Amino acid sequence: MKKKPQRTCIGCNVQKDKNDFVRIVKSKEGNITIDKTGKASGRGAYICHNVDCFNKAKKNKKIEIGMKLPADLVFDPTPAVWKVRY
C-alpha cells in the first residue's frame, strides 16, 4: 500500500493526510488562492477545513509567515481569492 503524504495545519499544528486539508497558494503574481487540486504551482500552506483554524492562523500571522509575506498584509474581501497589497 502506498503511503499517503502528511502535512501540518498552519492553524492548529495537527498533522494529517494531505487530502484532509485546504491548500492556500501564493502565485508568482502575488495572488493568494485556494488550491482545490493540490497541484497549483507556487508557495503553499495547508489549513484544516474549519473556521477556527483559519481564524487562529490569521490571528497568529501564520498565513503571512507560510506565504513569506510582509506583516502589513491586507486581504481583499473576495472569499476565494485574496490579493496581496503592500
C-alpha positions as CSV (number, residue, x, y, z in Angstrom):
1,M,0.0,0.0,0.0
2,K,1.3,3.4,-1.0
3,K,2.0,5.8,1.9
4,K,-0.1,9.0,1.9
5,P,1.8,12.3,2.2
6,Q,1.4,14.1,5.6
7,R,1.1,17.8,6.1
8,T,0.7,20.1,9.1
9,C,-2.1,22.6,9.6
10,I,-0.8,26.2,10.0
11,G,-3.6,27.0,12.4
12,C,-3.6,24.1,14.9
13,N,-0.3,22.3,14.1
14,V,-2.1,19.0,13.7
15,Q,-0.5,16.6,11.2
16,K,-2.9,14.7,8.9
17,D,-3.1,13.3,5.4
18,K,-2.6,15.9,2.6
19,N,-6.1,15.3,1.3
20,D,-7.7,16.3,4.6
21,F,-6.5,19.9,4.2
22,V,-7.3,23.0,2.2
23,R,-4.2,24.3,0.4
24,I,-3.6,28.0,0.1
25,V,-1.2,29.1,-2.6
26,K,0.7,32.3,-3.4
27,S,1.3,32.6,-7.2
28,K,4.2,34.4,-8.8
29,E,1.9,37.4,-9.4
30,G,1.3,37.7,-5.6
31,N,-2.3,36.4,-5.7
32,I,-3.3,34.1,-2.9
33,T,-5.8,31.5,-3.9
34,I,-7.4,28.3,-2.6
35,D,-5.9,25.3,-4.5
36,K,-8.6,22.7,-4.9
37,T,-6.4,20.3,-6.8
38,G,-3.4,20.4,-4.6
39,K,-1.2,20.8,-7.7
40,A,-1.1,24.5,-8.4
41,S,2.4,26.0,-8.7
42,G,3.6,28.5,-6.1
43,R,4.3,28.7,-2.4
44,G,1.7,26.7,-0.5
45,A,0.4,26.2,3.1
46,Y,-2.1,23.8,4.4
47,I,-5.0,24.5,6.8
48,C,-7.9,22.4,8.2
49,H,-11.4,22.6,6.8
50,N,-12.8,24.7,9.7
51,V,-13.1,28.4,10.5
52,D,-11.4,28.1,13.9
53,C,-8.1,27.0,12.4
54,F,-8.3,29.8,9.8
55,N,-9.0,32.4,12.4
56,K,-6.2,31.1,14.6
57,A,-3.7,31.1,11.6
58,K,-4.8,34.7,10.7
59,K,-4.5,35.9,14.3
60,N,-1.0,34.5,14.8
61,K,0.0,35.7,11.3
62,K,0.8,32.1,10.2
63,I,-0.6,32.7,6.7
64,E,1.7,35.6,6.2
65,I,4.7,33.6,7.6
66,G,3.8,30.5,5.5
67,M,3.5,32.6,2.3
68,K,6.6,34.7,3.2
69,L,4.6,37.9,3.0
70,P,5.1,41.2,4.8
71,A,3.4,41.6,8.2
72,D,1.2,44.5,6.9
73,L,-0.7,42.3,4.5
74,V,-4.3,43.3,3.6
75,F,-6.7,40.7,2.3
76,D,-9.2,41.5,-0.4
77,P,-12.7,40.6,0.8
78,T,-13.4,38.1,-2.0
79,P,-13.7,34.7,-0.4
80,A,-11.9,32.5,-3.0
81,V,-9.1,34.9,-4.0
82,W,-7.1,37.2,-1.8
83,K,-4.8,39.8,-3.4
84,V,-1.7,40.9,-1.7
85,R,-1.4,44.6,-1.3
86,Y,1.8,46.1,0.1
